């Protein structure tokens, strides 16, 4: 029996070319694994495209709920933004795809798995580190690193072998999309001085000019309702992508530092991700104790780096996510957001676990705060600095 390889198949240019190229150069039977992580599209078309490219079988996996609950939610709990901007759109889908690859390889008794990542990108790290964490015995094939094709060469190869593709030399963008957002690169955007062409955007087309509001309800850090209507987390994300995107909100244009040491200009659309992180962090401001909140903010940066760098399955990421989960015990309540063209912002927050005490916070009347206690507290708090200053002979 011929050896088998399971290819992470998106239906895009590189993975479609990879099906044929692996068959020709390795002699493996290729099983294409297509995973629905909320990117949209017609999976029957993707199935037929894989078969047309030479796949002997196609496995389509609906991972939307798994992706939302077990990958997106822990990241939301951490308010994770790589370099303070990027909500880990592509980074987050890679470990769930890796899990599917390894499971599919076991199902088909495959000796190898393959991906369509380049040698310059972050995704090769995420795929291969993740695969080795889950099954180090699998061979890993990375055809895009081997074949030496430019994007134009890949298009020519596809056309020469009658492989149906959507890319063209006139519109050579590389696009990756899932529930949590959309990433666009290549083409004229590789010049960081050039404004992204308007046709690269799909999720954030401003069609509304009015002002509106929406209330998001959280239970232990998880969004569970919109305007009082309960719904699964997946549906919350879908609805907010449409709503926030209709105001043109959620665009990110940044130069980021890739794990491989290259600076890269990236354009993202992430309306639901940015809006939910905004609302969630505001509710935490109301419900988290000071030291817990401050330490959590430090660790949020670290967990974003780990996810970005392909270390989802590492013990440190798992341990930090346990801490983040613990921190969410009392992050329950409502956050009211206002929506305006190109803008989403918080106008109200409330929680039965709120640590905000009006009687302590107000300056308008006599309150529970004993002002006489402040003098001694301030003196003791600054005693170390005062002692140091005296020893330096300062006046």
FENTAUR-V199978 format. One record per backbone hydrogen bond with DSSP energy under -1.0 kcal/mol. CO is the residue of the C=O (numbers start at 1). NH is the residue of the N-H. E is the energy in kcal/mol with one decimal. If there is no record, write none. Layout:
BEGIN
co: (CO;CO)
nh: (NH;NH)
e: (E;E)
END
This chain:
BEGIN
co: (3;4;4;5;6;7;12;13;14;15;17;18;19;20;21;22;29;30;31;32;33;34;36;37;42;43;44;45;46;47;48;49;50;57;59;61;63;64;65;66;67;67;68;72;73;74;75;76;81;82;82;86;88;90;93;94;95;96;97;98;99;100;101;102;103;104;105;111;112;113;114;122;123;124;125;126;127;128;129;130;131;135;139;141;142;143;150;151;152;153;154;155;156;157;158;159;174;176;178;181;182;183;184;185;186;187;188;191;197;198;212;214;215;216;217;217;218;219;222;224;225;226;229;232;233;234;235;236;237;238;239;240;241;242;244;244;245;246;246;247;250;252;254;256;258;262;264;266;267;268;269;270;271;272;273;274;275;276;277;278;279;280;281;283;284;286;289;290;291;292;293;294;295;296;297;298;299;300;301;302;303;304;305;306;307;311;314;315;316;317;318;319;320;321;322;323;325;326;328;330;331;333;334;335;336;336;337;338;339;340;343;345;348;350;351;357;358;369;370;371;373;374;375;376;377;378;380;382;383;384;385;386;387;388;389;390)
nh: (29;111;112;31;114;33;16;17;18;19;21;22;23;24;25;26;5;56;7;59;9;61;63;179;46;47;48;49;50;51;52;53;55;32;34;36;67;68;69;70;71;72;73;76;77;78;80;79;84;85;86;82;92;94;97;98;99;100;101;102;103;104;105;106;107;108;110;139;6;141;8;126;127;128;129;130;131;132;133;134;135;138;113;115;145;147;154;155;156;157;158;159;160;161;163;162;185;183;181;178;269;176;267;174;189;190;191;194;200;201;339;337;227;335;224;225;333;222;219;231;217;229;226;236;237;238;239;240;241;242;243;244;245;246;247;249;248;207;208;342;270;268;266;264;261;258;256;254;184;252;182;274;275;276;277;278;279;280;281;282;283;284;285;287;288;355;293;294;295;296;297;298;299;300;301;302;303;304;305;306;307;308;309;311;310;314;318;319;320;321;322;323;324;325;326;327;328;329;331;332;221;218;350;216;347;348;214;345;212;343;340;338;336;334;354;361;362;371;373;374;377;378;379;380;381;382;383;386;387;388;389;390;391;392;394;393)
e: (-3.1;-1.3;-1.4;-2.9;-2.6;-3.1;-1.7;-2.3;-2.3;-1.4;-2.5;-2.9;-1.6;-2.2;-2.5;-2.6;-2.6;-2.3;-2.7;-3.2;-2.6;-2.5;-1.9;-2.7;-1.9;-2.3;-2.4;-2.4;-2.3;-2.0;-2.5;-1.7;-2.5;-2.6;-2.6;-3.3;-3.2;-2.5;-2.8;-2.5;-1.4;-2.7;-2.3;-2.4;-2.7;-1.0;-2.0;-1.6;-1.9;-1.9;-2.2;-3.0;-1.6;-1.3;-2.0;-2.8;-2.2;-1.7;-2.7;-2.5;-2.1;-2.6;-2.5;-1.7;-2.0;-2.3;-2.6;-2.3;-2.0;-2.5;-2.5;-1.8;-2.9;-2.3;-2.4;-1.4;-2.7;-2.2;-1.5;-1.7;-3.3;-1.5;-2.5;-1.7;-1.1;-2.7;-2.2;-1.9;-2.3;-2.7;-2.5;-2.2;-2.4;-1.7;-3.2;-1.0;-2.1;-3.6;-1.5;-2.8;-2.6;-2.5;-1.7;-2.8;-1.1;-1.7;-1.4;-1.3;-1.7;-1.2;-3.2;-3.2;-3.2;-2.2;-3.1;-1.2;-2.0;-1.4;-2.6;-2.2;-2.5;-2.0;-1.9;-2.0;-2.3;-2.2;-2.6;-2.3;-2.3;-1.7;-2.7;-2.5;-1.5;-1.6;-1.3;-1.7;-1.9;-2.4;-2.1;-4.2;-3.0;-3.0;-3.2;-2.6;-1.6;-2.9;-2.9;-2.6;-2.8;-2.7;-2.5;-2.5;-2.1;-2.9;-2.3;-2.1;-2.4;-3.0;-2.4;-1.6;-2.0;-2.1;-1.7;-1.3;-2.8;-3.0;-2.8;-2.5;-2.5;-2.4;-2.0;-1.4;-2.2;-2.0;-1.1;-1.1;-2.8;-2.0;-1.7;-2.2;-2.2;-2.5;-2.5;-2.9;-1.5;-1.6;-2.1;-2.5;-2.8;-2.3;-1.6;-1.8;-2.5;-2.5;-2.2;-2.1;-1.2;-1.5;-1.5;-2.0;-3.0;-3.2;-2.3;-2.8;-3.0;-1.3;-2.2;-2.2;-2.0;-2.6;-2.7;-3.3;-3.1;-2.3;-1.5;-2.6;-2.6;-1.0;-1.7;-1.3;-1.7;-2.9;-2.1;-2.4;-2.7;-1.8;-1.2;-2.5;-2.7;-2.2;-2.4;-2.2;-2.0;-1.2;-2.1;-1.4)
END
